[in-house]
Amino acid sequence: GNAPERFDHVHMWQDDPLCAQLWYVTHLQAAPRRGPATPITEANCKVARGAEPSWPSLDPKGTYRFPTGGVRFDDVAMNWYVNQTGKPLGPTLGHLMDHVGLKVGDLDAWIGKLKREGVVFLKPAYRIGGTRAVMIEGPSHEAIELVEGGEN
C-alpha cells in the first residue's frame, strides 16, 4: 500500500509473561495488551507453561504459546511468549537483542520513581547525544534504556 513503513511491535520471551505484563504496567505505566478476565496480581501472575508446543513456528520443535502477555506504549506493542527452554532467561546486554529504548519526559522523576519501587539499575544516568538516559533491568533480565526526550 501507500502507508509509510514504521516500527509497530516486538516479540520477546519472558520467564513469566503475565508477571512481566504486571511489572511493565506497574513500573513503566504501559497499557496492558490484554489479560485474563481476572485482574493480574503478584499472587496469580505465575502460570505454568502449556504442555504442548504448536505450529506454525520458526522452531521445528514448535512454539509454546501459553501463557502470553504484553503491553503497549502508545501504538507500539511488546508481545511476550513464555520462555521456551525451561531455564531462566539471562541478561540481554551484549547480545543480539541488547536492549529496548523508551522515551520519557523527565528522566530525574523517572529515576526517583523507579528507585523507590526497587527497580534494578544497570547503568546510572549518562549522556547520549544532546540528552540523557539510564539503563534498567526488566523482569526477565532484559535491559531497558529510558531516554529523556521532552513531553510524551
C-alpha positions as CSV (number, residue, x, y, z in Angstrom):
1,G,0.0,0.0,0.0
2,N,0.9,3.7,0.2
3,A,1.3,3.7,4.0
4,P,4.8,4.6,5.3
5,E,6.7,1.7,7.0
6,R,7.2,2.1,10.7
7,F,8.1,0.1,13.8
8,D,4.9,-1.5,15.2
9,H,5.8,-4.3,17.7
10,V,8.5,-6.5,19.2
11,H,8.2,-10.1,20.3
12,M,10.3,-11.3,23.3
13,W,10.5,-14.3,25.6
14,Q,9.6,-13.8,29.3
15,D,10.0,-16.2,32.1
16,D,6.5,-15.3,33.3
17,P,4.7,-13.3,30.7
18,L,1.8,-12.3,32.9
19,C,4.2,-11.2,35.7
20,A,6.1,-9.2,33.1
21,Q,2.9,-7.6,32.0
22,L,2.2,-6.6,35.6
23,W,5.8,-5.3,36.0
24,Y,5.6,-3.1,32.9
25,V,2.2,-1.7,33.8
26,T,3.3,-1.0,37.4
27,H,6.7,0.4,36.8
28,L,6.7,1.9,33.3
29,Q,3.0,2.8,33.1
30,A,2.4,0.8,30.0
31,A,-1.1,-0.2,28.9
32,P,-1.8,-3.9,29.2
33,R,-2.1,-5.6,25.8
34,R,-4.8,-7.9,27.1
35,G,-5.3,-10.1,30.0
36,P,-7.4,-12.7,31.6
37,A,-10.9,-11.9,33.0
38,T,-9.4,-12.0,36.5
39,P,-7.0,-9.0,37.1
40,I,-3.3,-9.9,37.1
41,T,-1.7,-9.7,40.6
42,E,1.6,-10.8,42.1
43,A,-0.4,-13.7,43.6
44,N,-1.7,-15.1,40.3
45,C,0.7,-14.0,37.6
46,K,2.9,-17.2,37.6
47,V,1.2,-19.6,35.2
48,A,2.8,-22.9,34.2
49,R,3.9,-23.2,30.6
50,G,1.5,-25.0,28.3
51,A,2.1,-28.7,27.9
52,E,2.4,-28.8,24.1
53,P,4.1,-26.6,21.5
54,S,2.2,-25.6,18.4
55,W,2.8,-24.7,14.8
56,P,3.4,-22.7,12.6
57,S,6.7,-22.0,14.3
58,L,10.2,-20.9,13.4
59,D,11.4,-23.8,15.5
60,P,10.9,-27.3,14.1
61,K,10.0,-28.4,17.6
62,G,7.2,-25.9,17.7
63,T,6.5,-22.9,20.0
64,Y,5.0,-22.9,23.4
65,R,2.3,-20.1,23.2
66,F,0.8,-20.3,26.7
67,P,0.8,-18.2,28.7
68,T,1.3,-15.0,26.7
69,G,1.3,-11.4,27.9
70,G,2.2,-8.0,26.6
71,V,1.9,-4.2,26.8
72,R,1.5,-1.2,24.6
73,F,3.4,2.1,24.7
74,D,1.2,4.4,22.6
75,D,0.7,2.4,19.4
76,V,3.8,0.1,19.7
77,A,3.2,-3.3,21.2
78,M,5.6,-5.5,23.2
79,N,4.3,-9.1,22.9
80,W,5.6,-12.0,25.0
81,Y,5.7,-15.7,24.7
82,V,6.6,-17.9,27.6
83,N,10.3,-18.9,27.9
84,Q,10.8,-21.9,25.6
85,T,13.6,-23.6,27.4
86,G,12.5,-24.1,31.0
87,K,15.9,-22.5,32.1
88,P,15.7,-18.9,33.4
89,L,16.4,-16.2,30.8
90,G,19.8,-14.5,31.1
91,P,20.7,-10.8,30.7
92,T,20.3,-9.2,27.3
93,L,23.2,-6.7,27.4
94,G,25.9,-7.7,25.0
95,H,23.6,-10.0,22.9
96,L,21.9,-9.6,19.6
97,M,18.8,-8.1,21.3
98,D,20.8,-5.9,23.6
99,H,18.1,-3.6,24.9
100,V,14.8,-1.8,24.2
101,G,14.7,2.0,24.4
102,L,11.7,4.1,25.6
103,K,11.4,7.9,25.6
104,V,10.5,9.6,28.9
105,G,9.7,13.2,29.7
106,D,11.5,13.9,33.0
107,L,14.3,11.5,33.5
108,D,15.1,12.6,37.1
109,A,11.4,12.0,38.1
110,W,11.5,8.5,36.5
111,I,14.8,7.7,38.2
112,G,13.3,8.7,41.6
113,K,10.1,6.7,41.0
114,L,11.9,3.6,39.9
115,K,14.4,3.7,42.7
116,R,11.5,4.0,45.2
117,E,9.9,0.9,43.6
118,G,13.1,-1.1,43.9
119,V,13.7,-1.5,40.1
120,V,17.3,-2.6,39.3
121,F,19.5,-0.1,37.6
122,L,22.1,-1.5,35.2
123,K,23.7,1.9,34.4
124,P,23.3,5.2,36.2
125,A,22.3,8.3,34.2
126,Y,24.6,9.0,31.3
127,R,24.8,11.4,28.4
128,I,23.6,10.3,25.0
129,G,24.0,12.9,22.3
130,G,22.3,16.0,23.5
131,T,20.2,14.3,26.1
132,R,20.5,11.8,29.0
133,A,19.5,8.2,29.5
134,V,19.5,5.4,32.2
135,M,19.5,1.6,31.8
136,I,17.2,-0.5,34.0
137,E,16.5,-4.2,34.1
138,G,13.1,-5.7,33.3
139,P,11.5,-8.7,34.9
140,S,13.4,-11.4,32.8
141,H,16.7,-9.6,32.9
142,E,16.0,-7.6,29.7
143,A,17.8,-4.2,29.5
144,I,15.5,-1.2,29.1
145,E,17.0,2.2,28.2
146,L,15.0,5.2,29.3
147,V,15.9,8.2,27.1
148,E,14.9,11.7,28.1
149,G,13.0,13.3,25.2
150,G,10.7,16.0,26.3
151,E,7.0,15.7,26.9
152,N,5.3,12.4,26.0
